[in-house]
Amino acid sequence: MRYIITERQYKVLTENKEKILTLPGPEMFGGWEYMQEYLEKIGNPLYKISGDLDLGDIDIESLGKLVSVKGYLNLYGNDLKYLGELKYVGGDLNLRGTSVESLNNLERVEGDLDLFNSSVKDLGNLKYVGKDLDISLTPLSKKMTIEEIKNQVEVKGDIYDARARVQRIREI
């Protein structure tokens, strides 16, 4: 027996059925570590944060299965090395001074993307930055020109590179 189904029905049948858990933030759990313990107890599902997430100066190496943050995401000053499953940030993303080398799965940042003095060498899957992008003092700034970045990523604001500014001043 054969069944004939529409394309829409086929997509529904073949879509990834893994649900994404929505959490308000680590404050509800008493902090980042306790939230991670909770997630581990329920099988480490993919999850998203429905507001802002400030993890500045917290000692973490990865965001794990975090896929999106509706507000800003501050990671300034911690030992973060890997963004995990992160694909979307609805506000600013501050990676200033982190050990992150690649943006991996990250596709979209609606606000500013601050990579100043980070270890970022690779933009990964990044397609869009809604405001400014700062690549100053990064390995990326030595690897790619501002024009090359513009060809890969839609940046609505300015792209800042301290090395390029110094070079322009020397030319004057």
Secondary structure, 3 states (H helix, E strand, C coil): CCCCCCHHHHHHHHCCCCCCEEECCHHHHCCHHHHHHHHHHCCCCCEEECCCEECCCCCCCECCCEEEECCCEECCCCCCCECCCCCEECCCEECCCCCCCECCCCCEECCCEECCCCCCCECCCCCEECCCEECCCCHHHHHCCHHHHHHHCEECCCEECHHHHHHHHHHC
